[in-house]
Amino acid sequence: MQPGYYVVLAAILFTIGAVGVLIRRNPIVILVCIELMLNAANLTLITFAAQLHNLEGQLFALMVMTVAAAEAVVGLAILVDIFRVRDLDDVDELSELKG
């Protein structure tokens, strides 16, 4: 397959994730959309690494996946702690993290 197809797919996935972050108000859905955006960036990195016959892009994608997993764990832990205190359905109602 042509690398252009992968780049177009990554652009579509990134756009869906960005629209989801901007439109949706459920915190869990926002975290999933951020993960979708990170996976789109990983697809682009791996596509260009394969096109250039270079492993640095694949190694960087592996580091991005590690950071994404840590971000998901910390984000879900914060959300679970907030949901224990109050039942929230909207991100705009979160005020515990304000200084």
C-alpha positions in Angstrom: 0.0 0.0 0.0 1.0 3.6 -0.6 2.2 5.6 2.4 -0.2 8.3 1.5 -3.2 6.1 2.5 -1.7 5.7 6.0 -1.2 9.5 6.3 -4.7 10.2 5.2 -6.0 7.6 7.7 -3.9 9.2 10.5 -5.3 12.7 9.6 -8.9 11.4 9.7 -8.2 9.7 13.1 -6.6 12.8 14.5 -9.5 15.0 13.3 -12.0 12.7 14.9 -10.1 12.8 18.2 -9.7 16.6 18.1 -13.4 17.1 17.4 -14.2 14.7 20.2 -12.1 16.6 22.7 -13.6 19.9 21.7 -17.3 18.8 21.5 -17.7 16.1 24.2 -18.0 16.9 27.9 -17.7 13.4 29.4 -14.2 13.1 30.9 -13.7 9.5 29.9 -14.7 10.2 26.3 -12.2 13.1 26.3 -9.4 10.7 27.5 -10.3 8.2 24.8 -10.2 11.0 22.1 -6.8 12.0 23.3 -5.6 8.4 23.0 -7.0 8.4 19.5 -5.0 11.5 18.6 -1.8 9.9 20.0 -2.4 6.8 18.0 -2.9 8.8 14.8 0.5 10.5 15.5 2.0 7.1 16.1 0.7 5.8 12.8 2.3 8.8 11.0 5.6 8.2 12.8 5.6 4.5 11.9 4.6 5.2 8.3 7.4 7.7 7.7 9.9 5.4 9.5 9.0 2.5 7.2 9.1 4.8 4.1 12.6 6.1 5.1 13.9 2.7 6.3 14.8 4.2 9.6 14.0 2.7 13.1 14.1 6.0 14.9 10.5 6.8 14.1 9.4 3.4 15.4 11.4 3.8 18.6 9.8 7.3 19.1 6.4 5.8 18.5 7.1 3.2 21.2 8.0 6.0 23.6 4.8 7.8 22.8 2.8 4.7 23.5 4.5 4.4 26.9 3.7 8.1 27.7 0.1 7.5 26.5 -0.3 4.5 28.8 1.0 6.5 31.8 -1.3 9.4 30.9 -4.3 7.1 30.7 -3.5 5.5 34.1 -3.0 8.9 35.9 -6.1 10.4 34.2 -8.3 7.5 35.0 -7.1 7.5 38.6 -7.9 11.2 39.0 -11.3 10.7 37.5 -12.1 7.7 39.7 -11.1 9.8 42.8 -13.3 12.7 41.7 -16.3 10.4 40.9 -16.1 8.9 44.4 -16.6 12.3 45.9 -19.2 13.6 43.4 -21.2 12.1 40.5 -20.1 14.2 37.5 -21.2 13.9 33.9 -19.7 17.2 32.6 -16.1 18.4 32.6 -17.3 22.0 33.1 -18.4 21.0 36.7 -14.9 20.1 37.7 -13.5 22.7 40.0 -11.4 20.6 42.4 -8.2 21.1 40.3 -8.4 24.9 40.4 -5.7 26.6 42.5 
